Amino acid sequence: MSSMPARLSEIVDEFAAAPRDVVLEMLLEYADVIPPLSADAADREGMEQVPECQTAFFLRARVTPEKTVETLFDCPPEAPTTRAFAGILAEGLAGATADEVLAVPDDLYQRMGLAQAISPLRVRGGTAILARLKRQVREQTS
C-alpha cells in the first residue's frame, strides 16, 4: 500500500501544526505556484472542468510512460484560494507516481485544518479537484 508523496505529507503537516490565524496566509502563498498555461495548452484541450469550483477551473493529469503523474491546472488569478489548492497539489505531487497520487487521502484539505480557515464551499471545491485528478489517474492506470 503506497503512502502519499513525501512533499505533500510535509505540506499537510506544516498546515496541521500551524496556528489557525496564519493558515489562510500560508494557503495563499501556494496560489503563485501554478504557472500560466503554456501557449500550446491555452485551448485547454483534454482538460476537464471542475464544476464544484466557484470559478472556471480546469485540470488534466497525465500518467507518463515512467508511471509518474504530470498535472496541469488552469485557474484564473482572481480565484486565489482555488489556485492555492491546485498549487499545493502541483508542488506536493511533483514527480509522484500514479500509486502515490491514488494514495492521497480524499479529506486532504480537512487534514490540513483548512475547514476551520475557509468556507465549506471552498473546501468542497478543493476536494473535487483532488477527486477528479485521482479519477483521471485511475482511468489511465487501470
Disulfide bonds with the S-S distance in Angstrom:
none
